Amino acid sequence: MYREFIKKMVKAQILQYEAVKEILPEAVKRRVDNFEKGVVNLLKDVALEVVRENNMGIEQPEKRESKKVNVDFS
């Protein structure tokens, strides 16, 4: 129930933002678009850096060598 409510509220905010953006003058709209692109690139870089830092902290298990063993059950 709450999940659907939150989805609808986020959708409403997105639509409101797009509507406000539509009435902006072209020069301002271009600046906002460029700003959005910069923010998206920054967020991508931050997310990649966080993932890299998390991967550095996790120790990889060492590879073990296995040998074939013949067993005679007779």
C-alpha positions as CSV (number, residue, x, y, z in Angstrom):
1,M,0.0,0.0,0.0
2,Y,2.7,2.5,1.0
3,R,4.9,1.4,-1.9
4,E,2.2,2.3,-4.4
5,F,1.6,5.7,-2.7
6,I,5.3,6.5,-2.8
7,K,5.5,5.6,-6.5
8,K,2.6,7.8,-7.3
9,M,4.0,10.7,-5.3
10,V,7.3,10.5,-7.0
11,K,5.6,10.3,-10.4
12,A,3.6,13.4,-9.5
13,Q,6.7,15.3,-8.5
14,I,8.4,14.3,-11.8
15,L,5.4,15.5,-13.8
16,Q,5.3,18.8,-11.8
17,Y,9.0,19.3,-12.5
18,E,8.6,18.6,-16.2
19,A,5.6,21.0,-16.4
20,V,7.6,23.8,-14.8
21,K,10.4,23.2,-17.1
22,E,8.1,23.5,-20.1
23,I,7.2,27.1,-19.3
24,L,10.8,28.2,-18.8
25,P,12.4,30.4,-21.4
26,E,14.6,28.5,-23.9
27,A,17.9,29.9,-22.5
28,V,17.1,28.9,-19.0
29,K,15.8,25.5,-20.1
30,R,19.1,24.8,-21.9
31,R,21.1,25.8,-18.8
32,V,18.9,23.5,-16.7
33,D,19.4,20.6,-19.1
34,N,23.2,21.1,-19.1
35,F,23.1,21.2,-15.3
36,E,21.1,18.0,-15.2
37,K,23.6,16.3,-17.5
38,G,26.5,17.4,-15.2
39,V,24.7,16.1,-12.1
40,V,24.0,12.7,-13.7
41,N,27.6,12.4,-14.7
42,L,28.7,13.3,-11.2
43,L,26.3,10.8,-9.6
44,K,27.6,8.1,-11.9
45,D,31.2,8.8,-10.9
46,V,30.3,8.8,-7.2
47,A,28.4,5.5,-7.6
48,L,31.3,3.9,-9.4
49,E,33.8,5.1,-6.8
50,V,31.6,3.7,-3.9
51,V,31.4,0.4,-5.7
52,R,35.2,0.3,-6.2
53,E,35.8,1.1,-2.5
54,N,33.4,-1.6,-1.4
55,N,35.1,-4.1,-3.7
56,M,38.6,-3.2,-2.3
57,G,37.4,-4.0,1.2
58,I,36.2,-7.4,0.4
59,E,38.9,-10.0,0.5
60,Q,38.8,-12.5,-2.4
61,P,39.1,-16.1,-1.2
62,E,42.4,-17.6,-2.2
63,K,42.3,-20.2,-4.9
64,R,43.0,-23.7,-3.7
65,E,44.6,-26.4,-5.8
66,S,42.8,-29.7,-5.9
67,K,44.3,-33.0,-6.9
68,K,42.7,-36.1,-8.3
69,V,42.7,-39.0,-5.8
70,N,42.2,-42.6,-6.8
71,V,40.4,-44.7,-4.2
72,D,40.2,-48.4,-4.3
73,F,37.1,-49.7,-2.5
74,S,37.7,-53.4,-3.0
